[in-house]
Amino acid sequence: MFIPVEQPLDLLILLILGHFLADFPLQGDKMAVEKCPGKDVTLDWRWWLSAHAGTHGFVVSVLTGIPLLGVAEMIAHGLIDYGKCRFGYKLIVDQAMHWVCKLIWVGCVVAIW
């Protein structure tokens, strides 16, 4: 399901748009709260965080055509969001770290193709 992208900037834009899709409309309020340890009520926080990070990994896999980058995104996204829960850094810091990951994935795609 790879979406062909002629320019690295195009891929970066698609990855960032995909990030916003997965981070806001596809992440409900319950998931946003309960993915943090100690805030979980309906499911263990690990399930919420894994599901959320997996959604991001899927988006990256589809857009880059490289499932291994999706796994890397799932791990990175999970660690960043866990850090936000644990250390309470601001949303802008959280988003900036996610965007840096997207830059890294574009660099990987450019290096591979």
C-alpha positions in Angstrom: 0.0 0.0 0.0 3.0 2.2 -0.5 2.1 5.7 -1.6 4.7 6.7 -4.2 6.3 10.0 -3.4 8.6 11.8 -5.8 10.0 14.4 -3.4 11.2 13.9 0.2 9.3 17.0 1.2 6.1 15.4 0.0 6.7 12.3 2.1 7.5 14.5 5.1 4.2 16.4 4.7 2.3 13.2 4.4 3.9 11.7 7.5 3.1 14.8 9.5 -0.5 14.9 8.3 -0.7 11.2 9.1 0.7 11.9 12.5 -2.0 14.5 13.2 -4.7 12.0 12.0 -3.4 9.3 14.3 -2.6 11.6 17.2 -5.9 13.5 17.4 -9.1 12.2 15.6 -8.0 8.5 15.9 -7.0 8.8 19.5 -10.1 9.3 21.6 -10.2 11.2 24.9 -10.2 7.9 26.9 -7.1 6.6 25.1 -5.3 10.0 25.5 -5.8 9.8 29.3 -5.6 6.1 30.0 -2.4 5.5 28.1 -0.6 7.0 31.1 0.3 4.7 34.0 -2.0 5.3 37.0 -4.7 6.9 34.9 -5.9 3.6 33.4 -9.4 2.6 34.4 -11.0 0.5 31.6 -7.9 -1.1 30.3 -4.3 -1.4 31.5 -2.3 1.6 30.3 0.1 -0.7 28.3 -2.8 -1.7 26.0 -3.8 1.9 25.4 -0.3 3.0 24.7 0.5 0.0 22.5 -2.7 0.6 20.5 -2.0 4.3 20.0 1.7 3.7 19.1 0.6 0.9 16.8 -1.7 3.2 14.9 1.2 5.5 14.3 3.4 2.6 13.2 0.7 1.5 10.7 0.5 5.0 9.2 4.2 5.2 8.8 4.4 1.7 7.3 1.6 2.5 4.7 3.1 5.9 3.7 6.7 4.7 3.4 6.1 1.2 2.2 8.6 0.0 4.8 7.1 -2.0 7.6 10.3 -1.9 9.6 10.0 1.9 9.8 6.5 1.4 11.1 7.9 -0.8 13.9 10.5 1.9 14.6 7.8 4.5 14.7 5.7 2.4 17.1 8.6 2.1 19.5 9.7 5.7 19.2 6.1 7.0 19.6 5.4 4.8 22.6 8.6 6.0 24.3 7.9 9.6 23.6 4.3 9.4 24.9 5.4 7.4 27.9 8.0 10.1 28.7 5.3 12.7 28.4 3.1 10.8 30.9 6.1 10.3 33.2 7.8 13.6 33.1 4.9 15.9 32.0 6.6 17.8 29.2 4.4 20.2 27.2 2.5 19.2 24.1 4.8 21.3 21.9 7.8 19.3 23.1 6.0 16.1 22.5 5.0 17.1 19.0 8.5 18.3 18.2 10.0 15.0 19.2 7.5 13.2 17.0 8.3 15.5 14.0 12.0 14.8 14.4 11.1 11.1 14.1 9.3 11.9 10.8 12.5 13.6 9.6 14.5 10.5 10.4 12.1 8.2 8.6 12.3 10.4 5.5 16.1 10.3 5.7 15.9 6.5 5.9 13.6 6.3 2.9 15.9 8.6 0.9 18.9 6.4 1.9 17.1 3.2 0.9 15.6 4.3 -2.4 
